[in-house]
Amino acid sequence: MEETDAAAVSRALAGDKDGFRVLVERHSRNVFRLAFRMTGNEQDAEDIVQVAFLRAWRNLENFGSQASFGTWLHRIAANYSLDVIRQRKRREDKREVSYRDEDDILNTIPGSDPGPDRLVHSQRVRKAVHAAMAELTPQERTAFVLRHFEGLSIDEIGANLGTGVNATKHSIFRAVQKLRRALEPVAGVAR
């Protein structure tokens, strides 16, 4: 029979490092998936996983049973992901970003299937999605990722964000509306 998170936490609090190892093995993939979806960067996501588990280990005695260990860990990872996004934005704001024009992009597309027009369109859609996600507030982005990528319930998202049901629903709704408006010109999304 598989050990519960609560039992593994109790073992870890008693000084058994294997108890915490069980938690790491059980939750690291989900934490990575959340971090990657929030940051869009594999290296950042790997760093976030490490920091989230380190913070969880250091604060394990503060873990309360009002939420599951997974929810608590998701909240730690989501908060640190937001910190990473903010730091990245500050760095990007400091330096000027130069984009290649469309002619340069067309010259780099390989001549195999799918056709060049499809690749250009896919690249535009990816850029638009990334830009649209970056324009969401941290709370909207977190709520959207937790709901639509992680499949968490409204209550679980609210617990992660520290918000009530209505505020959580409103954050998700605002994120969807903003994304829909931002992506309409590229993807033909109807309002």
C-alpha positions in Angstrom: 0.0 0.0 0.0 1.3 3.4 -0.9 2.1 5.8 1.9 -0.1 8.9 2.2 1.4 12.4 2.0 0.4 13.0 5.6 2.3 10.0 6.7 5.4 11.0 4.7 5.2 14.5 6.1 5.0 13.0 9.6 8.1 10.9 8.9 10.0 13.8 7.5 9.1 16.0 10.6 10.4 13.2 12.8 13.8 13.4 11.0 13.4 10.6 8.4 14.7 12.0 5.2 13.2 9.1 3.2 9.8 10.5 4.2 10.6 13.7 2.4 12.1 11.8 -0.5 8.7 10.1 -1.0 7.1 13.6 -1.3 9.7 14.7 -3.8 9.3 11.7 -6.0 5.5 11.9 -5.8 5.2 15.6 -6.6 8.2 16.8 -8.6 6.7 16.1 -12.0 3.6 18.1 -11.2 5.6 20.9 -9.8 7.8 21.0 -12.9 4.8 21.0 -15.2 3.2 23.9 -13.3 6.5 25.9 -13.3 7.1 25.2 -17.0 3.6 26.3 -18.0 4.0 29.4 -16.0 7.4 30.4 -17.1 7.7 28.8 -20.5 11.3 28.0 -19.8 12.7 24.5 -18.9 15.7 25.7 -17.0 13.6 28.1 -14.9 11.1 25.3 -14.3 13.9 23.0 -13.0 15.2 25.8 -10.7 11.7 26.4 -9.4 11.2 22.7 -8.6 14.5 22.7 -6.6 13.6 26.0 -4.8 10.0 24.9 -4.1 11.1 21.6 -2.4 13.9 23.4 -0.5 11.4 26.0 0.8 9.0 23.2 1.6 11.7 21.3 3.5 12.7 24.4 5.5 9.1 25.2 6.4 7.7 21.8 6.8 7.0 22.4 10.5 4.7 25.3 9.4 2.7 23.0 7.1 -0.8 22.8 8.4 -3.3 20.0 7.5 -5.9 22.5 6.4 -4.7 21.9 2.8 -3.1 18.9 1.2 0.7 18.8 0.9 0.3 18.9 -2.9 -1.8 22.1 -2.7 0.7 23.7 -0.3 3.6 22.8 -2.5 1.8 24.1 -5.6 1.3 27.4 -3.8 5.0 27.6 -3.0 5.9 26.7 -6.6 3.4 29.1 -8.1 4.6 32.0 -5.9 8.2 31.4 -6.8 7.3 31.1 -10.5 5.7 34.5 -10.2 8.9 35.8 -8.6 10.9 34.4 -11.5 8.5 35.9 -14.1 8.8 39.3 -12.4 12.6 39.2 -12.3 12.7 38.2 -15.9 10.4 41.1 -16.8 12.6 43.5 -14.9 15.6 42.3 -16.8 13.9 42.4 -20.1 12.6 46.0 -19.4 16.2 47.1 -18.9 17.5 45.9 -22.2 16.1 46.6 -25.6 14.6 43.7 -27.5 15.2 43.5 -31.2 13.0 41.3 -33.4 13.8 40.2 -36.8 11.3 41.2 -39.5 9.2 38.7 -41.4 11.6 38.4 -44.3 14.3 37.1 -42.0 11.9 34.6 -40.4 10.8 33.3 -43.8 14.5 32.7 -44.8 15.1 30.5 -41.8 12.1 28.1 -42.4 13.1 24.7 -43.7 11.7 23.6 -47.0 9.9 20.4 -45.7 6.3 19.8 -44.6 4.4 21.6 -43.3 4.6 24.5 -45.7 6.3 27.8 -45.0 3.0 29.6 -44.5 1.9 27.1 -41.9 5.2 27.4 -40.0 5.1 31.2 -40.0 1.5 31.1 -38.8 2.5 28.6 -36.0 5.4 30.8 -35.0 3.1 33.9 -34.9 0.6 32.0 -32.8 3.3 30.8 -30.3 4.6 34.4 -30.0 1.1 35.8 -29.6 0.3 33.2 -26.9 3.6 33.9 -25.1 3.0 37.7 -25.3 -0.6 37.4 -24.2 0.3 35.3 -21.2 3.0 37.8 -20.3 0.4 40.6 -20.3 -1.8 38.8 -17.6 -1.4 39.9 -14.1 0.5 37.4 -11.9 -2.8 36.4 -10.2 -4.6 36.0 -13.5 -1.8 34.0 -15.0 -1.5 31.7 -12.0 -5.3 31.1 -11.9 -5.4 30.4 -15.6 -2.5 27.9 -15.6 -3.8 26.1 -12.5 -7.3 25.8 -14.0 -6.7 25.1 -17.6 -3.3 23.4 -17.6 -3.3 21.7 -14.1 -7.0 21.0 -13.9 -7.3 22.2 -10.3 -10.8 23.0 -8.9 -11.8 26.6 -8.1 -11.4 25.8 -4.4 -7.9 24.4 -4.9 -6.9 27.5 -7.0 -8.3 29.8 -4.3 -6.3 27.9 -1.7 -3.2 28.4 -3.8 -3.8 32.1 -4.4 -5.2 32.8 -1.0 -8.4 34.2 -2.5 -12.1 33.4 -2.2 -14.2 31.5 -4.7 -15.6 34.6 -6.4 -12.2 36.3 -6.7 -10.7 33.1 -8.1 -13.5 32.8 -10.7 -13.1 36.4 -11.6 -9.3 36.0 -12.1 -9.8 33.0 -14.4 -12.6 34.9 -16.3 -10.4 38.0 -16.8 -7.5 35.9 -18.0 -9.7 34.0 -20.5 -11.2 37.3 -21.8 -7.8 39.0 -22.1 -6.3 35.9 -23.9 -9.2 35.7 -26.2 -9.0 39.4 -27.2 -5.2 39.2 -27.7 -5.3 36.0 -29.7 -8.3 36.9 -31.9 -6.3 38.5 -34.7 -3.8 35.6 -34.9 -6.0 32.6 -34.3 -9.4 33.8 -35.4 -10.9 33.2 -31.9 -14.5 34.4 -31.8 -15.7 36.4 -28.8 
